Structures are given as structure tokens and as C-alpha cells.
Amino acid sequence: MGSERMEMRKRQMSVHQETLSSTQAQPGVGNRGSNACCFCWCCCCSCSCLTVRNQEEERARKPSNEIRVEGIPNCEESPAPTLEDVNSWAQSFDSLMNTPGGRNAFREFLRTEFSEENMLFWMACEDLKQEANKNIIEEKARLIYEDYISILSPKEVSLDSRVREVINRNMLEPTQHTFDDAQLQIYTLMHRDSYPRFMNSAIFKDLLQSLSETTIES
């Protein structure tokens, strides 16, 4: 009986050791494989690790997005327009575009027509022309291209194929004048298309009436 019990214990120990060896040999069990993630034993595409990585990549991209937002203010700082200012806007599109107050009023109107990107693009080009640092010029040119020229952008402006070809060539070595042709085309589009409607809009008429009444009262 004693020898039989000893034999049974040996068999049990042998089975237990085989089970441990088999478990340790399996990848991802007991030991995490080199490709296993830090939260689960699998390496599948639904792994929570990938979610964390995506969040980290999103945070890494934020500085670039912040450059876009901070590059052009939502509303330019300017003194309150006078009646003389507003009357000059009605006489000339150049007068409207050459003053911060005029651009602000025009931008407000363009928002109602869902075409504010035209003004934003024009302003971004003006900002680019003021830059002298080569590295900053290249970065701003890239952001302008991504925001307003790329067909993948929701803020893409309307340009003809000739101008797009010019831009693509210029982007090989960006300068302050990379988008000059495109800027002129958008300026002309706003002048011919949006400006006449702005003159007849409630935004412009209300502003003109308000300033006229203020002038009479004073």
C-alpha cells in the first residue's frame, strides 16, 4: 500500500509539472509577449491600449490645431466704426477690406452665408506676407494649404485649376508670396459676389441706421 501511494504521488507531481510547463510555454499566458499590450492579454485591434495611444496622438496634434485657432482672431480689435467709416465701405470694397472694423462687419455677414473661409484665407495670406523667418513661413504656408487649399478640408476655398497648379509648385519652396494668385482670386470673388449682398444685408443696414441715429441725436 505504501508503494502504491508513493507511485500515485509521483504521477500527480509529474502531471502538475507538465501542466506548469505547458502553461509557461503558451504566449501571453503567465508571461506577456513582446507585442502584448499593457492592459489585456490579447493584441487585437479593439484593445484598450490602442484607445490610449490614439488619445496620446490626439494630444500630440493639439499644438498644431492651436496654431490654427490663434493665428487669426475671431474678431479683430478695432475702434467702433463711425458713420463716415461705414459710408466709405459702401463706396469702395477696398475701403471695407482695409479697416479692421470693415473686415469684422463683413466677416459677420459671411458667416451667415457660410463662406467665412474666404475672409479667413485672405487674412491668413496677409499674415504670411508679414513673416520674415523662413521656418515660420514654411509652417504657416503648410497650415494655410491644409486649411484652405486641400480638397480634404471642410474650409476649402474655391480656386480654379491653374491657380492650384501654381500653389502646388510654390509649395516646394514656400515664401511669403506662395498664395498671391489664390489670394487675388478670392479677393475678386468676395468683391463681385459677396460684397453687393453685404451692402443690401440687414447687418450693414442696421449698422448704418444705428450710426445715423446716433449722429442726429448728438
Biotite code that builds the C-alpha atoms (Angstrom):
import biotite.structure as struc

atoms = struc.array([
    struc.Atom([0.000, 0.000, 0.000], chain_id="A", res_id=1, res_name="MET", atom_name="CA", element="C"),
    struc.Atom([2.821, 2.377, 0.824], chain_id="A", res_id=2, res_name="GLY", atom_name="CA", element="C"),
    struc.Atom([4.498, 1.817, -2.511], chain_id="A", res_id=3, res_name="SER", atom_name="CA", element="C"),
    struc.Atom([1.206, 2.398, -4.366], chain_id="A", res_id=4, res_name="GLU", atom_name="CA", element="C"),
    struc.Atom([0.667, 5.716, -2.588], chain_id="A", res_id=5, res_name="ARG", atom_name="CA", element="C"),
    struc.Atom([4.195, 6.815, -3.422], chain_id="A", res_id=6, res_name="MET", atom_name="CA", element="C"),
    struc.Atom([3.595, 5.894, -7.060], chain_id="A", res_id=7, res_name="GLU", atom_name="CA", element="C"),
    struc.Atom([0.346, 7.903, -7.171], chain_id="A", res_id=8, res_name="MET", atom_name="CA", element="C"),
    struc.Atom([2.095, 10.943, -5.658], chain_id="A", res_id=9, res_name="ARG", atom_name="CA", element="C"),
    struc.Atom([4.841, 10.719, -8.275], chain_id="A", res_id=10, res_name="LYS", atom_name="CA", element="C"),
    struc.Atom([2.247, 10.600, -11.062], chain_id="A", res_id=11, res_name="ARG", atom_name="CA", element="C"),
    struc.Atom([0.392, 13.612, -9.616], chain_id="A", res_id=12, res_name="GLN", atom_name="CA", element="C"),
    struc.Atom([3.634, 15.595, -9.333], chain_id="A", res_id=13, res_name="MET", atom_name="CA", element="C"),
    struc.Atom([4.545, 14.656, -12.898], chain_id="A", res_id=14, res_name="SER", atom_name="CA", element="C"),
    struc.Atom([1.142, 15.789, -14.227], chain_id="A", res_id=15, res_name="VAL", atom_name="CA", element="C"),
    struc.Atom([1.374, 19.044, -12.237], chain_id="A", res_id=16, res_name="HIS", atom_name="CA", element="C"),
    struc.Atom([4.849, 19.837, -13.622], chain_id="A", res_id=17, res_name="GLN", atom_name="CA", element="C"),
    struc.Atom([3.709, 19.104, -17.180], chain_id="A", res_id=18, res_name="GLU", atom_name="CA", element="C"),
    struc.Atom([0.762, 21.448, -16.718], chain_id="A", res_id=19, res_name="THR", atom_name="CA", element="C"),
    struc.Atom([3.034, 24.247, -15.476], chain_id="A", res_id=20, res_name="LEU", atom_name="CA", element="C"),
    struc.Atom([5.462, 23.759, -18.351], chain_id="A", res_id=21, res_name="SER", atom_name="CA", element="C"),
    struc.Atom([2.645, 23.821, -20.877], chain_id="A", res_id=22, res_name="SER", atom_name="CA", element="C"),
    struc.Atom([1.178, 26.996, -19.355], chain_id="A", res_id=23, res_name="THR", atom_name="CA", element="C"),
    struc.Atom([4.509, 28.833, -19.347], chain_id="A", res_id=24, res_name="GLN", atom_name="CA", element="C"),
    struc.Atom([5.161, 27.854, -22.965], chain_id="A", res_id=25, res_name="ALA", atom_name="CA", element="C"),
    struc.Atom([1.917, 29.440, -24.181], chain_id="A", res_id=26, res_name="GLN", atom_name="CA", element="C"),
    struc.Atom([2.448, 33.036, -25.440], chain_id="A", res_id=27, res_name="PRO", atom_name="CA", element="C"),
    struc.Atom([0.615, 35.654, -23.469], chain_id="A", res_id=28, res_name="GLY", atom_name="CA", element="C"),
    struc.Atom([-0.202, 33.346, -20.525], chain_id="A", res_id=29, res_name="VAL", atom_name="CA", element="C"),
    struc.Atom([1.798, 33.912, -17.351], chain_id="A", res_id=30, res_name="GLY", atom_name="CA", element="C"),
    struc.Atom([4.221, 35.960, -19.490], chain_id="A", res_id=31, res_name="ASN", atom_name="CA", element="C"),
    struc.Atom([3.179, 38.858, -21.704], chain_id="A", res_id=32, res_name="ARG", atom_name="CA", element="C"),
    struc.Atom([4.606, 38.543, -25.166], chain_id="A", res_id=33, res_name="GLY", atom_name="CA", element="C"),
    struc.Atom([6.716, 41.324, -26.584], chain_id="A", res_id=34, res_name="SER", atom_name="CA", element="C"),
    struc.Atom([3.770, 42.533, -28.661], chain_id="A", res_id=35, res_name="ASN", atom_name="CA", element="C"),
    struc.Atom([1.155, 42.199, -25.940], chain_id="A", res_id=36, res_name="ALA", atom_name="CA", element="C"),
    struc.Atom([-0.411, 45.373, -24.698], chain_id="A", res_id=37, res_name="CYS", atom_name="CA", element="C"),
    struc.Atom([-0.278, 46.655, -21.157], chain_id="A", res_id=38, res_name="CYS", atom_name="CA", element="C"),
    struc.Atom([-3.973, 46.314, -20.334], chain_id="A", res_id=39, res_name="PHE", atom_name="CA", element="C"),
    struc.Atom([-5.004, 42.918, -21.681], chain_id="A", res_id=40, res_name="CYS", atom_name="CA", element="C"),
    struc.Atom([-3.542, 39.623, -22.776], chain_id="A", res_id=41, res_name="TRP", atom_name="CA", element="C"),
    struc.Atom([-4.528, 39.915, -26.405], chain_id="A", res_id=42, res_name="CYS", atom_name="CA", element="C"),
    struc.Atom([-3.159, 42.037, -29.243], chain_id="A", res_id=43, res_name="CYS", atom_name="CA", element="C"),
    struc.Atom([-6.443, 42.534, -31.046], chain_id="A", res_id=44, res_name="CYS", atom_name="CA", element="C"),
    struc.Atom([-7.417, 45.807, -32.733], chain_id="A", res_id=45, res_name="CYS", atom_name="CA", element="C"),
    struc.Atom([-10.099, 46.508, -30.143], chain_id="A", res_id=46, res_name="SER", atom_name="CA", element="C"),
    struc.Atom([-7.571, 46.557, -27.339], chain_id="A", res_id=47, res_name="CYS", atom_name="CA", element="C"),
    struc.Atom([-7.928, 49.405, -24.867], chain_id="A", res_id=48, res_name="SER", atom_name="CA", element="C"),
    struc.Atom([-4.233, 50.192, -25.338], chain_id="A", res_id=49, res_name="CYS", atom_name="CA", element="C"),
    struc.Atom([-4.966, 51.434, -28.824], chain_id="A", res_id=50, res_name="LEU", atom_name="CA", element="C"),
    struc.Atom([-7.534, 53.815, -27.396], chain_id="A", res_id=51, res_name="THR", atom_name="CA", element="C"),
    struc.Atom([-4.919, 55.228, -25.063], chain_id="A", res_id=52, res_name="VAL", atom_name="CA", element="C"),
    struc.Atom([-2.415, 55.532, -27.903], chain_id="A", res_id=53, res_name="ARG", atom_name="CA", element="C"),
    struc.Atom([-4.981, 57.325, -30.062], chain_id="A", res_id=54, res_name="ASN", atom_name="CA", element="C"),
    struc.Atom([-5.664, 59.741, -27.217], chain_id="A", res_id=55, res_name="GLN", atom_name="CA", element="C"),
    struc.Atom([-1.943, 60.406, -26.834], chain_id="A", res_id=56, res_name="GLU", atom_name="CA", element="C"),
    struc.Atom([-1.593, 61.008, -30.579], chain_id="A", res_id=57, res_name="GLU", atom_name="CA", element="C"),
    struc.Atom([-4.557, 63.378, -30.443], chain_id="A", res_id=58, res_name="GLU", atom_name="CA", element="C"),
    struc.Atom([-2.888, 65.323, -27.632], chain_id="A", res_id=59, res_name="ARG", atom_name="CA", element="C"),
    struc.Atom([0.317, 65.455, -29.669], chain_id="A", res_id=60, res_name="ALA", atom_name="CA", element="C"),
    struc.Atom([-1.594, 67.037, -32.539], chain_id="A", res_id=61, res_name="ARG", atom_name="CA", element="C"),
    struc.Atom([-3.177, 69.745, -30.400], chain_id="A", res_id=62, res_name="LYS", atom_name="CA", element="C"),
    struc.Atom([-0.332, 72.272, -30.729], chain_id="A", res_id=63, res_name="PRO", atom_name="CA", element="C"),
    struc.Atom([-0.825, 72.344, -34.488], chain_id="A", res_id=64, res_name="SER", atom_name="CA", element="C"),
    struc.Atom([-4.564, 72.910, -34.062], chain_id="A", res_id=65, res_name="ASN", atom_name="CA", element="C"),
    struc.Atom([-3.907, 75.669, -31.549], chain_id="A", res_id=66, res_name="GLU", atom_name="CA", element="C"),
    struc.Atom([-1.705, 77.444, -34.093], chain_id="A", res_id=67, res_name="ILE", atom_name="CA", element="C"),
    struc.Atom([-4.655, 77.472, -36.489], chain_id="A", res_id=68, res_name="ARG", atom_name="CA", element="C"),
    struc.Atom([-7.028, 78.901, -33.909], chain_id="A", res_id=69, res_name="VAL", atom_name="CA", element="C"),
    struc.Atom([-4.643, 81.506, -32.542], chain_id="A", res_id=70, res_name="GLU", atom_name="CA", element="C"),
    struc.Atom([-3.356, 82.607, -35.952], chain_id="A", res_id=71, res_name="GLY", atom_name="CA", element="C"),
    struc.Atom([-6.479, 84.620, -36.829], chain_id="A", res_id=72, res_name="ILE", atom_name="CA", element="C"),
    struc.Atom([-8.612, 86.146, -34.057], chain_id="A", res_id=73, res_name="PRO", atom_name="CA", element="C"),
    struc.Atom([-12.333, 85.542, -34.120], chain_id="A", res_id=74, res_name="ASN", atom_name="CA", element="C"),
    struc.Atom([-12.791, 89.298, -34.148], chain_id="A", res_id=75, res_name="CYS", atom_name="CA", element="C"),
    struc.Atom([-10.088, 91.879, -34.833], chain_id="A", res_id=76, res_name="GLU", atom_name="CA", element="C"),
    struc.Atom([-9.554, 94.632, -32.301], chain_id="A", res_id=77, res_name="GLU", atom_name="CA", element="C"),
    struc.Atom([-10.690, 97.966, -33.703], chain_id="A", res_id=78, res_name="SER", atom_name="CA", element="C"),
    struc.Atom([-12.344, 101.185, -32.565], chain_id="A", res_id=79, res_name="PRO", atom_name="CA", element="C"),
    struc.Atom([-16.075, 101.411, -33.072], chain_id="A", res_id=80, res_name="ALA", atom_name="CA", element="C"),
    struc.Atom([-16.758, 102.429, -36.681], chain_id="A", res_id=81, res_name="PRO", atom_name="CA", element="C"),
    struc.Atom([-18.056, 105.909, -37.340], chain_id="A", res_id=82, res_name="THR", atom_name="CA", element="C"),
    struc.Atom([-20.778, 106.892, -39.772], chain_id="A", res_id=83, res_name="LEU", atom_name="CA", element="C"),
    struc.Atom([-18.061, 108.181, -42.081], chain_id="A", res_id=84, res_name="GLU", atom_name="CA", element="C"),
    struc.Atom([-16.332, 104.784, -41.953], chain_id="A", res_id=85, res_name="ASP", atom_name="CA", element="C"),
    struc.Atom([-19.484, 102.885, -42.816], chain_id="A", res_id=86, res_name="VAL", atom_name="CA", element="C"),
    struc.Atom([-20.317, 105.254, -45.672], chain_id="A", res_id=87, res_name="ASN", atom_name="CA", element="C"),
    struc.Atom([-16.821, 104.709, -47.070], chain_id="A", res_id=88, res_name="SER", atom_name="CA", element="C"),
    struc.Atom([-17.418, 100.942, -47.037], chain_id="A", res_id=89, res_name="TRP", atom_name="CA", element="C"),
    struc.Atom([-20.401, 101.481, -49.275], chain_id="A", res_id=90, res_name="ALA", atom_name="CA", element="C"),
    struc.Atom([-18.257, 103.439, -51.724], chain_id="A", res_id=91, res_name="GLN", atom_name="CA", element="C"),
    struc.Atom([-15.377, 101.018, -52.044], chain_id="A", res_id=92, res_name="SER", atom_name="CA", element="C"),
    struc.Atom([-14.665, 97.358, -51.319], chain_id="A", res_id=93, res_name="PHE", atom_name="CA", element="C"),
    struc.Atom([-11.028, 98.302, -50.786], chain_id="A", res_id=94, res_name="ASP", atom_name="CA", element="C"),
    struc.Atom([-12.080, 100.690, -48.002], chain_id="A", res_id=95, res_name="SER", atom_name="CA", element="C"),
    struc.Atom([-14.082, 97.903, -46.381], chain_id="A", res_id=96, res_name="LEU", atom_name="CA", element="C"),
    struc.Atom([-11.173, 95.444, -46.519], chain_id="A", res_id=97, res_name="MET", atom_name="CA", element="C"),
    struc.Atom([-8.543, 97.944, -45.409], chain_id="A", res_id=98, res_name="ASN", atom_name="CA", element="C"),
    struc.Atom([-10.081, 98.581, -41.976], chain_id="A", res_id=99, res_name="THR", atom_name="CA", element="C"),
    struc.Atom([-10.450, 96.070, -39.103], chain_id="A", res_id=100, res_name="PRO", atom_name="CA", element="C"),
    struc.Atom([-13.970, 97.323, -38.395], chain_id="A", res_id=101, res_name="GLY", atom_name="CA", element="C"),
    struc.Atom([-14.954, 96.769, -42.008], chain_id="A", res_id=102, res_name="GLY", atom_name="CA", element="C"),
    struc.Atom([-13.484, 93.287, -42.067], chain_id="A", res_id=103, res_name="ARG", atom_name="CA", element="C"),
    struc.Atom([-15.277, 92.409, -38.826], chain_id="A", res_id=104, res_name="ASN", atom_name="CA", element="C"),
    struc.Atom([-18.648, 93.503, -40.181], chain_id="A", res_id=105, res_name="ALA", atom_name="CA", element="C"),
    struc.Atom([-18.033, 91.700, -43.472], chain_id="A", res_id=106, res_name="PHE", atom_name="CA", element="C"),
    struc.Atom([-16.942, 88.536, -41.670], chain_id="A", res_id=107, res_name="ARG", atom_name="CA", element="C"),
    struc.Atom([-20.148, 88.603, -39.631], chain_id="A", res_id=108, res_name="GLU", atom_name="CA", element="C"),
    struc.Atom([-22.098, 88.705, -42.876], chain_id="A", res_id=109, res_name="PHE", atom_name="CA", element="C"),
    struc.Atom([-20.006, 85.943, -44.482], chain_id="A", res_id=110, res_name="LEU", atom_name="CA", element="C"),
    struc.Atom([-20.780, 83.676, -41.520], chain_id="A", res_id=111, res_name="ARG", atom_name="CA", element="C"),
    struc.Atom([-24.475, 83.959, -42.324], chain_id="A", res_id=112, res_name="THR", atom_name="CA", element="C"),
    struc.Atom([-23.683, 82.751, -45.845], chain_id="A", res_id=113, res_name="GLU", atom_name="CA", element="C"),
    struc.Atom([-21.322, 80.012, -44.631], chain_id="A", res_id=114, res_name="PHE", atom_name="CA", element="C"),
    struc.Atom([-18.425, 81.468, -46.599], chain_id="A", res_id=115, res_name="SER", atom_name="CA", element="C"),
    struc.Atom([-16.275, 82.964, -43.848], chain_id="A", res_id=116, res_name="GLU", atom_name="CA", element="C"),
    struc.Atom([-13.379, 80.787, -45.041], chain_id="A", res_id=117, res_name="GLU", atom_name="CA", element="C"),
    struc.Atom([-12.830, 83.249, -47.894], chain_id="A", res_id=118, res_name="ASN", atom_name="CA", element="C"),
    struc.Atom([-12.058, 86.059, -45.463], chain_id="A", res_id=119, res_name="MET", atom_name="CA", element="C"),
    struc.Atom([-10.043, 83.766, -43.203], chain_id="A", res_id=120, res_name="LEU", atom_name="CA", element="C"),
    struc.Atom([-7.911, 82.651, -46.138], chain_id="A", res_id=121, res_name="PHE", atom_name="CA", element="C"),
    struc.Atom([-7.348, 86.223, -47.284], chain_id="A", res_id=122, res_name="TRP", atom_name="CA", element="C"),
    struc.Atom([-6.329, 87.264, -43.763], chain_id="A", res_id=123, res_name="MET", atom_name="CA", element="C"),
    struc.Atom([-4.010, 84.257, -43.395], chain_id="A", res_id=124, res_name="ALA", atom_name="CA", element="C"),
    struc.Atom([-2.268, 85.268, -46.616], chain_id="A", res_id=125, res_name="CYS", atom_name="CA", element="C"),
    struc.Atom([-1.874, 88.829, -45.335], chain_id="A", res_id=126, res_name="GLU", atom_name="CA", element="C"),
    struc.Atom([-0.370, 87.465, -42.124], chain_id="A", res_id=127, res_name="ASP", atom_name="CA", element="C"),
    struc.Atom([2.040, 85.271, -44.108], chain_id="A", res_id=128, res_name="LEU", atom_name="CA", element="C"),
    struc.Atom([3.297, 88.300, -46.048], chain_id="A", res_id=129, res_name="LYS", atom_name="CA", element="C"),
    struc.Atom([4.402, 89.932, -42.794], chain_id="A", res_id=130, res_name="GLN", atom_name="CA", element="C"),
    struc.Atom([6.599, 86.989, -41.788], chain_id="A", res_id=131, res_name="GLU", atom_name="CA", element="C"),
    struc.Atom([10.372, 87.010, -42.317], chain_id="A", res_id=132, res_name="ALA", atom_name="CA", element="C"),
    struc.Atom([11.511, 83.815, -40.564], chain_id="A", res_id=133, res_name="ASN", atom_name="CA", element="C"),
    struc.Atom([11.951, 81.030, -43.125], chain_id="A", res_id=134, res_name="LYS", atom_name="CA", element="C"),
    struc.Atom([10.907, 78.215, -40.787], chain_id="A", res_id=135, res_name="ASN", atom_name="CA", element="C"),
    struc.Atom([7.777, 80.045, -39.671], chain_id="A", res_id=136, res_name="ILE", atom_name="CA", element="C"),
    struc.Atom([6.932, 80.873, -43.283], chain_id="A", res_id=137, res_name="ILE", atom_name="CA", element="C"),
    struc.Atom([7.101, 77.186, -44.199], chain_id="A", res_id=138, res_name="GLU", atom_name="CA", element="C"),
    struc.Atom([4.935, 76.211, -41.211], chain_id="A", res_id=139, res_name="GLU", atom_name="CA", element="C"),
    struc.Atom([2.310, 78.884, -41.876], chain_id="A", res_id=140, res_name="LYS", atom_name="CA", element="C"),
    struc.Atom([2.245, 78.018, -45.574], chain_id="A", res_id=141, res_name="ALA", atom_name="CA", element="C"),
    struc.Atom([1.660, 74.376, -44.709], chain_id="A", res_id=142, res_name="ARG", atom_name="CA", element="C"),
    struc.Atom([-1.212, 75.264, -42.368], chain_id="A", res_id=143, res_name="LEU", atom_name="CA", element="C"),
    struc.Atom([-2.787, 77.546, -44.974], chain_id="A", res_id=144, res_name="ILE", atom_name="CA", element="C"),
    struc.Atom([-2.575, 74.770, -47.534], chain_id="A", res_id=145, res_name="TYR", atom_name="CA", element="C"),
    struc.Atom([-4.116, 72.213, -45.173], chain_id="A", res_id=146, res_name="GLU", atom_name="CA", element="C"),
    struc.Atom([-6.879, 74.562, -44.015], chain_id="A", res_id=147, res_name="ASP", atom_name="CA", element="C"),
    struc.Atom([-7.932, 76.288, -47.226], chain_id="A", res_id=148, res_name="TYR", atom_name="CA", element="C"),
    struc.Atom([-6.406, 74.594, -50.288], chain_id="A", res_id=149, res_name="ILE", atom_name="CA", element="C"),
    struc.Atom([-6.616, 70.871, -49.583], chain_id="A", res_id=150, res_name="SER", atom_name="CA", element="C"),
    struc.Atom([-9.674, 69.190, -51.051], chain_id="A", res_id=151, res_name="ILE", atom_name="CA", element="C"),
    struc.Atom([-9.970, 67.267, -47.782], chain_id="A", res_id=152, res_name="LEU", atom_name="CA", element="C"),
    struc.Atom([-10.524, 70.412, -45.739], chain_id="A", res_id=153, res_name="SER", atom_name="CA", element="C"),
    struc.Atom([-14.074, 71.496, -44.821], chain_id="A", res_id=154, res_name="PRO", atom_name="CA", element="C"),
    struc.Atom([-12.818, 75.099, -45.205], chain_id="A", res_id=155, res_name="LYS", atom_name="CA", element="C"),
    struc.Atom([-11.515, 74.653, -48.752], chain_id="A", res_id=156, res_name="GLU", atom_name="CA", element="C"),
    struc.Atom([-11.834, 77.834, -50.833], chain_id="A", res_id=157, res_name="VAL", atom_name="CA", element="C"),
    struc.Atom([-12.938, 77.815, -54.464], chain_id="A", res_id=158, res_name="SER", atom_name="CA", element="C"),
    struc.Atom([-9.959, 78.111, -56.824], chain_id="A", res_id=159, res_name="LEU", atom_name="CA", element="C"),
    struc.Atom([-9.507, 77.239, -60.469], chain_id="A", res_id=160, res_name="ASP", atom_name="CA", element="C"),
    struc.Atom([-7.109, 74.516, -61.631], chain_id="A", res_id=161, res_name="SER", atom_name="CA", element="C"),
    struc.Atom([-4.498, 76.987, -62.919], chain_id="A", res_id=162, res_name="ARG", atom_name="CA", element="C"),
    struc.Atom([-4.127, 78.656, -59.540], chain_id="A", res_id=163, res_name="VAL", atom_name="CA", element="C"),
    struc.Atom([-3.980, 75.291, -57.789], chain_id="A", res_id=164, res_name="ARG", atom_name="CA", element="C"),
    struc.Atom([-1.126, 74.213, -60.050], chain_id="A", res_id=165, res_name="GLU", atom_name="CA", element="C"),
    struc.Atom([0.744, 77.415, -59.210], chain_id="A", res_id=166, res_name="VAL", atom_name="CA", element="C"),
    struc.Atom([0.281, 76.781, -55.490], chain_id="A", res_id=167, res_name="ILE", atom_name="CA", element="C"),
    struc.Atom([1.479, 73.190, -55.766], chain_id="A", res_id=168, res_name="ASN", atom_name="CA", element="C"),
    struc.Atom([4.656, 74.370, -57.492], chain_id="A", res_id=169, res_name="ARG", atom_name="CA", element="C"),
    struc.Atom([5.179, 77.148, -54.951], chain_id="A", res_id=170, res_name="ASN", atom_name="CA", element="C"),
    struc.Atom([4.787, 74.753, -52.027], chain_id="A", res_id=171, res_name="MET", atom_name="CA", element="C"),
    struc.Atom([8.066, 73.071, -52.996], chain_id="A", res_id=172, res_name="LEU", atom_name="CA", element="C"),
    struc.Atom([9.797, 76.156, -51.575], chain_id="A", res_id=173, res_name="GLU", atom_name="CA", element="C"),
    struc.Atom([7.199, 78.271, -49.738], chain_id="A", res_id=174, res_name="PRO", atom_name="CA", element="C"),
    struc.Atom([7.657, 82.023, -49.471], chain_id="A", res_id=175, res_name="THR", atom_name="CA", element="C"),
    struc.Atom([5.556, 84.959, -48.262], chain_id="A", res_id=176, res_name="GLN", atom_name="CA", element="C"),
    struc.Atom([4.008, 85.113, -51.732], chain_id="A", res_id=177, res_name="HIS", atom_name="CA", element="C"),
    struc.Atom([3.169, 81.445, -52.250], chain_id="A", res_id=178, res_name="THR", atom_name="CA", element="C"),
    struc.Atom([-0.576, 82.157, -52.294], chain_id="A", res_id=179, res_name="PHE", atom_name="CA", element="C"),
    struc.Atom([-0.640, 85.553, -54.019], chain_id="A", res_id=180, res_name="ASP", atom_name="CA", element="C"),
    struc.Atom([-2.559, 84.353, -57.087], chain_id="A", res_id=181, res_name="ASP", atom_name="CA", element="C"),
    struc.Atom([-5.051, 82.471, -54.938], chain_id="A", res_id=182, res_name="ALA", atom_name="CA", element="C"),
    struc.Atom([-5.492, 85.414, -52.592], chain_id="A", res_id=183, res_name="GLN", atom_name="CA", element="C"),
    struc.Atom([-6.251, 87.730, -55.516], chain_id="A", res_id=184, res_name="LEU", atom_name="CA", element="C"),
    struc.Atom([-8.792, 85.257, -56.909], chain_id="A", res_id=185, res_name="GLN", atom_name="CA", element="C"),
    struc.Atom([-10.613, 85.002, -53.573], chain_id="A", res_id=186, res_name="ILE", atom_name="CA", element="C"),
    struc.Atom([-10.493, 88.775, -53.100], chain_id="A", res_id=187, res_name="TYR", atom_name="CA", element="C"),
    struc.Atom([-12.086, 89.218, -56.530], chain_id="A", res_id=188, res_name="THR", atom_name="CA", element="C"),
    struc.Atom([-14.710, 86.584, -55.707], chain_id="A", res_id=189, res_name="LEU", atom_name="CA", element="C"),
    struc.Atom([-15.690, 88.357, -52.478], chain_id="A", res_id=190, res_name="MET", atom_name="CA", element="C"),
    struc.Atom([-15.787, 91.711, -54.278], chain_id="A", res_id=191, res_name="HIS", atom_name="CA", element="C"),
    struc.Atom([-18.017, 90.548, -57.102], chain_id="A", res_id=192, res_name="ARG", atom_name="CA", element="C"),
    struc.Atom([-20.163, 88.015, -55.298], chain_id="A", res_id=193, res_name="ASP", atom_name="CA", element="C"),
    struc.Atom([-20.441, 88.702, -51.546], chain_id="A", res_id=194, res_name="SER", atom_name="CA", element="C"),
    struc.Atom([-19.857, 92.449, -51.317], chain_id="A", res_id=195, res_name="TYR", atom_name="CA", element="C"),
    struc.Atom([-23.021, 93.532, -53.213], chain_id="A", res_id=196, res_name="PRO", atom_name="CA", element="C"),
    struc.Atom([-25.155, 91.286, -50.988], chain_id="A", res_id=197, res_name="ARG", atom_name="CA", element="C"),
    struc.Atom([-23.440, 92.670, -47.898], chain_id="A", res_id=198, res_name="PHE", atom_name="CA", element="C"),
    struc.Atom([-24.448, 96.186, -48.949], chain_id="A", res_id=199, res_name="MET", atom_name="CA", element="C"),
    struc.Atom([-28.072, 95.046, -49.036], chain_id="A", res_id=200, res_name="ASN", atom_name="CA", element="C"),
    struc.Atom([-27.908, 92.939, -45.891], chain_id="A", res_id=201, res_name="SER", atom_name="CA", element="C"),
    struc.Atom([-29.609, 93.635, -42.584], chain_id="A", res_id=202, res_name="ALA", atom_name="CA", element="C"),
    struc.Atom([-26.184, 93.645, -40.903], chain_id="A", res_id=203, res_name="ILE", atom_name="CA", element="C"),
    struc.Atom([-24.981, 96.618, -42.935], chain_id="A", res_id=204, res_name="PHE", atom_name="CA", element="C"),
    struc.Atom([-28.306, 98.493, -42.982], chain_id="A", res_id=205, res_name="LYS", atom_name="CA", element="C"),
    struc.Atom([-28.807, 98.137, -39.217], chain_id="A", res_id=206, res_name="ASP", atom_name="CA", element="C"),
    struc.Atom([-25.289, 99.385, -38.546], chain_id="A", res_id=207, res_name="LEU", atom_name="CA", element="C"),
    struc.Atom([-25.755, 102.342, -40.874], chain_id="A", res_id=208, res_name="LEU", atom_name="CA", element="C"),
    struc.Atom([-29.120, 103.242, -39.349], chain_id="A", res_id=209, res_name="GLN", atom_name="CA", element="C"),
    struc.Atom([-27.790, 102.960, -35.796], chain_id="A", res_id=210, res_name="SER", atom_name="CA", element="C"),
    struc.Atom([-24.855, 105.265, -36.511], chain_id="A", res_id=211, res_name="LEU", atom_name="CA", element="C"),
    struc.Atom([-27.083, 107.725, -38.384], chain_id="A", res_id=212, res_name="SER", atom_name="CA", element="C"),
    struc.Atom([-29.477, 107.972, -35.432], chain_id="A", res_id=213, res_name="GLU", atom_name="CA", element="C"),
    struc.Atom([-26.589, 108.406, -33.011], chain_id="A", res_id=214, res_name="THR", atom_name="CA", element="C"),
    struc.Atom([-25.178, 111.227, -35.140], chain_id="A", res_id=215, res_name="THR", atom_name="CA", element="C"),
    struc.Atom([-28.551, 113.008, -35.280], chain_id="A", res_id=216, res_name="ILE", atom_name="CA", element="C"),
    struc.Atom([-29.046, 112.749, -31.506], chain_id="A", res_id=217, res_name="GLU", atom_name="CA", element="C"),
    struc.Atom([-25.622, 114.155, -30.787], chain_id="A", res_id=218, res_name="SER", atom_name="CA", element="C"),
])
